[in-house]
Amino acid sequence: MKRIHDPRLLDHLASAYALGTLRGGARRRLETLARDHATVRAAMLVWQARVSALTELQEPVRPSPAVWTRIHNLVRADVEAGQIRQIATATAAPATGGWWQSLALWRGGAVAGVLATVVAVMSAIGLREEMDTRVAALQSELASQPQVQYVAVLNDDSAGPAMLVTFDPANQRLTLQRVGGYQEAADKSLQLWALPPGGAPRSLGVLTRERLLQLAAGENDIQGVPALAISLEPEGGVPSERGPTGPVLFTGALIQKML
């Protein structure tokens, strides 16, 4: 199937699968392709991780009173349907009072059945609309998530991971997350450098002391750069043209994602 080599189409199918909006034969075909193609499996795993991350970050939401009302209506409709079956069973044989009493019972049972059906249908429609709204909100939230194009893990001298760096071209920003225990002194700053091939190091910004921070950067600052480095500098950093003046603490390759 040549269409699985289209990254945009594959990304769309994987997102629909993770959200549950891909159904029926299309869902089964994607599952079959995933068994035979590693790229399809990878795309599906990426989107499933994104959706699960959203649910973990989502604050608990208390159901509205309307939801409980619909559930109550569905339960009541089921009880009324059982009562109608009992009436039908009781009136199957001629009862005392003649055919007129039986006719009244059947009319009452028919009316109750119609009302129960209407209540059940309206409740189901309401629940479906609420679910569609929820799915649309999740899709919108996913669309606003950072689209990571470049990833780097910067290691210390002992090859221990110290900093995770990702680049989002849509929002023109670098996100840095400290994953090690290093903390610079109060009169020092960490500075991020791009290491272009055959060129001098170029500053990408000075880090604050938060464990998670963002730096503004354009794709031209990142494209074609094979590696990143972080040096220890005087507080506030140094001008880019001077290059690193302190020790280089962390380095790592910058990898471009294919999906």
C-alpha positions in Angstrom: 0.0 0.0 0.0 1.9 3.1 -1.3 -0.2 5.5 0.8 1.5 4.5 4.0 4.6 6.2 2.8 2.8 9.5 2.8 3.8 10.9 6.3 0.9 13.3 6.5 -1.7 10.7 5.6 -0.1 8.2 8.0 -0.1 10.8 10.8 -3.8 11.5 10.2 -4.8 7.8 10.3 -2.7 7.2 13.4 -4.3 10.2 15.2 -7.8 9.1 14.2 -7.0 5.5 15.5 -5.8 6.8 18.8 -8.8 9.1 19.3 -11.2 6.3 18.3 -12.7 8.1 15.3 -11.3 5.6 12.9 -13.8 2.7 12.9 -14.9 -0.4 11.0 -13.0 -1.7 8.1 -10.6 1.3 8.0 -9.5 0.6 11.6 -9.0 -3.1 10.9 -7.0 -2.4 7.8 -4.7 0.0 9.7 -4.2 -2.7 12.4 -3.2 -5.2 9.7 -0.7 -2.8 8.2 0.8 -2.1 11.6 1.6 -5.8 11.9 3.6 -5.7 8.7 5.1 -2.2 8.7 7.3 -0.8 11.5 6.6 2.8 10.4 2.8 2.3 10.8 3.4 0.8 14.3 5.6 3.7 15.3 3.1 6.4 14.1 0.3 4.6 16.1 2.4 4.4 19.2 3.4 8.1 19.0 -0.3 9.2 18.8 -1.4 6.7 21.5 1.3 8.2 23.8 0.1 11.7 23.0 -3.5 10.9 23.8 -2.6 9.1 27.1 -0.4 12.0 28.1 -3.4 14.3 27.6 -5.6 12.2 29.8 -3.0 12.2 32.5 -2.7 16.0 32.4 -6.4 16.6 32.1 -8.0 17.8 35.4 -10.8 15.6 36.7 -14.2 16.8 35.4 -17.4 16.3 37.4 -20.2 15.0 35.1 -23.0 17.6 34.6 -26.4 16.9 36.2 -27.7 16.3 32.7 -25.5 13.2 32.3 -26.9 11.7 35.5 -30.4 12.5 34.3 -29.8 10.7 31.0 -28.5 7.6 32.9 -31.5 7.7 35.1 -33.8 7.9 32.1 -32.1 4.9 30.5 -32.4 2.8 33.6 -36.1 3.8 34.0 -36.8 2.9 30.4 -35.3 -0.5 31.0 -37.4 -1.0 34.1 -40.6 0.1 32.2 -39.8 -2.3 29.4 -39.6 -5.1 31.9 -43.0 -4.1 33.3 -44.4 -4.1 29.8 -43.2 -7.6 29.3 -44.8 -8.7 32.5 -48.1 -7.1 31.5 -48.0 -8.9 28.2 -47.3 -12.2 29.9 -50.2 -11.6 32.4 -52.7 -10.7 29.7 -51.7 -13.5 27.3 -54.5 -15.7 28.8 -58.1 -14.3 29.1 -58.5 -12.6 32.5 -61.6 -11.9 34.6 -63.3 -8.8 33.2 -63.5 -9.8 29.6 -62.0 -8.5 26.4 -62.5 -4.9 27.3 -60.2 -5.1 30.3 -57.6 -6.9 28.2 -57.8 -4.1 25.5 -57.2 -1.4 28.1 -54.2 -3.3 29.5 -52.7 -3.6 26.0 -53.4 0.1 25.2 -51.7 1.1 28.5 -48.7 -1.2 27.8 -48.4 0.2 24.2 -48.3 3.8 25.4 -45.8 3.0 28.1 -43.6 1.2 25.5 -43.7 4.2 23.2 -42.8 6.5 26.0 -39.9 4.3 27.1 -38.6 4.1 23.6 -38.7 7.9 23.1 -36.9 8.4 26.4 -34.2 5.9 25.5 -33.7 7.3 22.0 -33.5 10.9 23.3 -31.0 9.9 26.0 -28.8 8.0 23.5 -28.8 11.0 21.2 -27.8 13.3 24.0 -24.9 11.0 25.1 -23.7 10.7 21.5 -23.7 14.5 21.0 -21.7 14.9 24.3 -19.2 12.3 23.1 -18.8 14.0 19.7 -18.2 17.3 21.5 -15.6 15.7 23.8 -13.8 14.1 20.8 -13.8 17.4 18.9 -12.3 19.1 22.0 -9.6 16.5 22.2 -8.7 16.8 18.5 -8.5 20.6 18.9 -6.2 20.2 22.0 -4.0 17.7 20.1 -3.7 20.1 17.2 -2.4 22.7 19.6 0.3 20.4 21.0 3.9 21.1 20.1 5.0 19.4 16.8 8.5 18.1 17.7 10.8 18.0 14.7 14.2 17.8 16.3 15.3 16.0 19.5 18.6 15.9 21.4 19.7 14.2 24.6 22.7 16.1 26.1 25.0 13.9 28.2 27.7 14.7 30.8 31.2 13.4 30.8 30.1 10.1 32.2 27.5 9.6 29.4 24.7 10.3 31.9 21.7 12.2 30.5 21.5 15.7 31.8 19.2 17.7 29.4 16.4 16.8 26.9 16.1 19.3 24.1 13.2 19.4 21.5 12.5 21.9 18.8 8.9 22.9 17.6 9.1 24.6 14.2 5.4 25.6 14.3 5.9 27.7 17.4 9.5 28.6 16.8 10.8 27.5 20.2 13.2 25.1 21.9 12.0 23.3 25.0 14.7 22.2 27.5 14.0 19.8 30.4 16.6 19.0 33.0 16.8 15.3 33.6 19.9 15.2 35.7 20.7 16.6 39.2 23.1 19.3 38.1 22.5 22.8 39.4 24.8 25.8 38.6 25.9 28.2 41.3 24.1 31.5 41.9 26.7 33.5 40.1 26.8 31.2 37.0 24.6 30.5 34.0 24.2 27.6 31.6 24.3 28.6 27.9 23.1 26.5 25.0 25.2 26.4 21.8 24.6 25.1 18.3 27.7 23.3 16.9 27.5 23.7 13.1 29.8 21.6 10.9 33.0 23.5 10.1 31.8 26.7 11.9 32.2 28.4 15.2 29.7 27.6 18.0 26.6 29.8 17.9 24.6 30.7 21.0 21.0 29.7 21.2 20.3 31.3 24.5 21.0 31.4 28.2 19.1 29.0 30.5 17.2 29.9 33.6 17.3 27.7 36.7 13.8 26.1 36.1 13.7 22.4 35.3 11.5 23.0 32.3 12.1 26.1 30.1 11.7 27.4 26.6 13.9 29.5 24.3 12.9 31.3 21.1 14.6 29.8 18.0 14.0 29.7 14.3 14.4 26.7 12.0 17.4 28.3 10.4 19.1 28.2 13.8 18.6 24.5 14.0 18.6 23.1 10.5 21.9 21.4 9.5 23.2 21.5 13.0 24.5 18.0 14.0 25.1 18.6 17.7 24.3 20.9 20.7 26.3 21.8 23.7 25.8 23.5 27.1 28.6 25.5 28.8 29.0 27.0 32.2 29.4 30.8 31.9 29.3 33.9 34.1 25.8 34.9 35.2 23.8 36.1 32.2 26.0 34.3 29.6 28.4 35.6 27.1 28.0 37.1 23.6 27.6 34.6 20.8 30.6 35.8 18.8 32.9 35.0 21.8 31.9 31.4 21.9 32.0 29.3 25.1 34.4 30.8 27.7 33.7 28.3 30.4 33.8 24.5 30.6 31.5 22.5 28.3 29.3 20.4 30.6 26.9 18.6 28.3 26.9 17.6 24.6 24.7 15.5 22.3 23.6 14.9 18.8 20.6 16.7 17.3 18.3 14.3 15.5 15.6 15.2 13.0 12.4 13.1 13.4 11.1 11.5 10.3 7.4 11.2 11.5 
